[in-house]
Amino acid sequence: MSVLDEIRAAFAKRGGDTYGEGVSQLDHALQCAACAERDGASPALIAATLLHDIGHLLHELPQDVADQGIDTEHESLGSAWLSQHFGADVTEPVRLHVAAKRYLATTEIGYYDLLSAASVQSLKLQGGLMSPEETKRFASERYAQDAIKLRRWDDEGKTIGAKTPGLGYFEQHVKLALR
């Protein structure tokens, strides 16, 4: 099975799941990728944005796992899985997108207030606001700026009923980003 087949299978299996945002995992991924493409991101960053939550599709935990007080660490799971097929320009923004939320909530006035209820809940499970040492460490990461861009598209990609191209359309970017 090719990686594209595996990605399609993951979305077919769990892409209809929601996570407290009112949109499905698939709709969220497509909206985020459409935002990245609209803003002129590279194929690798579009692929990362499309696949940033693939860790949610890979684990066997229930949809309401956050309500049970459990952080799935989906960013680490997703990044590790993607690293079998993609370079750091895809895997690192995925690995860092949760840290980017924590960073922005800590350093940008008003950002925290824009988060959805589900994002606030997950932020608490993911470590909450960063310490000064954590913000410095995050800012020094090579892919921090890409992770921040991904995070902003993640925040934007939660519109119920938004129209986007389908998964097949975005596969062009995934193919270009493969190692």
Secondary structure, 3 states (H helix, E strand, C coil): CCHHHHHHHHHHHHCCCECCCCCEHHHHHHHHHHHHHHCCCCHHHHHHHHHCCHHHHHCCCCCCHHHHCCCCCHHHHHHHHHCCCECHHHHHHHHHHHHHHHHHHHHCCCHHHHCCHHHHHHHHHCCCCCCHHHHHHHHCCCCHHHHHHHHHHHHHCCCCCCCCCCHHHHHHHHHHHEC
